[in-house]
Amino acid sequence: MDRREQIDEFESMFRRSEREPFVFADLPIRSVAVVTGDESNESVQAALKRFLPRIGDVVDWRAIGSDDYSSVAELLERIGSDPVDLLVTRRHLQEEFLSPQHSLGVYLDELTQRTLVPVLVLPGTAGTPVPLPTEPCRRVMVVADHISGDHRLINYGVRMCSEGGSVWLCHIEDDDVFRRYVSAIERIPEIATEPAEELLSSQLLKEAGDFIESCFQTLKETGPDVVLESEVGMGHHLTEYRRLIDEHTIGLLVANTKDDGQMAMHGMAYSLSVELTDVPMLLL
């Protein structure tokens, strides 16, 4: 087999497979539970209506304060017995005096993993809450390790954006992981490393870019009135997303927390949730 045949064979391994087309869905948010510690539930509710105008018509608002639960099991039971469409809470509930710096707190950690309800995480912590912006959220960023095929994530991102605002669909390939793949290829004499590296890089980014473009086409036809933007590239997840958030003045970050292969929160989402405490986040 000559070099060209080797490259063609390698390229075929990464050809785009057929994917289910993106389907827009205007996800219902009819009931919201605000889970707080000692913070005023009414003030949080009022701030949410200003920040997220598209959920302002919710009629079923439920308040769950510190007197309503004393353990994770009690809180989960309360939520499970009376399901809602959205949970709103903060990091480090009931942990004001512990001040853990490198975690979300046991309550938020369990809420994201043991319920299917989207969790809106307010900025700051229960002990040191940061108020939501007083202006409506007009810039939403949707981030994913593998954005291709993630309809629910994208639909929630669009759902939370104010009319006329901007929704950014972003996909960053982890450059450390990519370098590990290239290092493995370098040790396979049958594969020419340089063209293989270029083909792999372009194909990984092309898959994400093609899917995002298909989302744009569908959303322009059937979605709400929002401006659609994209960012596809390679780099360190936390560094790149921090840069994009600052560069585009993002008001809300939307990310997946569940991983089919593990019980703990998805690694990238956990890092973002711990580090970016100044940014409101919707965790799915």
Steps between C-alpha positions, in 0.01 A plus 500: 500500500648837398489820705192641325305181564605508864372856534172415325447203730570713806266775379217252448510419871388853578245561228184664626235247587134564431345692788142569591416855386461763770140549612387822664271469804361787705557330834229566759589681822175527691621437855813621679633409845740745664717310749677735738661510841410813698477720191170671422315282251285790383800713404654211305172445317473868407861504377439190287200655328711801404800294391309233305194669348399186310422320829326803645155357428557199727205480739617213722783636714604288798719611788721247679687668785748374758219404740351264239789254487789391720667241277554417135257210528225728632554754224501236227186341641322835509593575139418148384154504656404822326702528175577833335642609165791701642698513824675820608764493770852601606826326572574382856149488643509449878880523487548868575755433771700239312585721200627217276695653213524211257151352493139587434381380839325171568146626430570641155718203412214260579232714335683498168561124504190350662226697329420558133389855568718781359674692777559873468799588719505861616838676523694503823423261786230464765732671749606779263229531234561712193188670361382430150541780246208739499484497119346210303737225390575566134810283451491126565787257437442127450811288555564128457777246461306344212239751384400287200159348561438677831152633424385549860801710592452732204125530545542605863759756400261653249213477751681716754607780266298821482329582171749666269797382706796287389556128550854368458547130422856411599717194466862488618705189435733437791852551365659279768281206399571569134874499561467161668332363187774645281769351726340159455488546122871591499576154635315324216745469210224415249342846546665819373482727805484848347211448257320283756521777759363754254219271387397412853499862614299624203249215523435546873434871453302442179255265672420759765482782245271304266260414781490858624424619148210253476371635832515853364300405193225340710489775761476771235194324359318391816675649804447823694634842406866470603834569331703182453878495537758223520853431620682178409864454585766321699659587832468465877132483592500726805737757349316521169151518650609767747640699209182460294276595792696820558542578130128466421366627835307177559216520751416129536702182441318175413678166544437128549588347834407136448730237354355162404823329601529632855300603804689822570448825313650528153860617539492809279168621644631452854812705433296780343247495784767520769716762336248735337310604811427846360295367207142369529489141370227264382612144572318216322 
